[in-house]
Amino acid sequence: VFGDEDITDESSEAIEKPKTHGYEGDFQVGDIVRVKKPIRIWSVKQHAKEGFSCEGFVGTVSALVLYGRKYQTLCSAITPIKVDFQPNGEGIPPNMFEKKWIAHFAANELELLSRAPPPSL
């Protein structure tokens, strides 16, 4: 009869926690990337009032933010790729920024330009 089966799970096998949601794609820390979509940024103080599009800007992946505080839980951020942009970096209009700034992206918003060098042994 439907619903009569025992659905308890008394196994002692550890359940592996997911390591990612997949929003980071194949990107790695140190990769050089270009923003490939017209993403509007409001978080840079000197441009907070009007915002700006960072499409075409080139930066470096500085982190993959996959876990919540103290790495206890998988983070639900859909923009886990943290990218650092330099003031006069490639694709950035001259004198637009006074200092480095950071933004978070999903994999489908970025284009890989060059892979991070492998770690030295």
Secondary structure, 3 states (H helix, E strand, C coil): CCCCCCCCCCCCCCCCCCCCCCCCCCCCCCCEEEECCCCEECCCHHHCCCCEECCCCEEEEEEECCECHHHCCECCCCCCEEEEECCCCCCCCCCCCCCCEEEEECHHHEEEEECCCCCCC
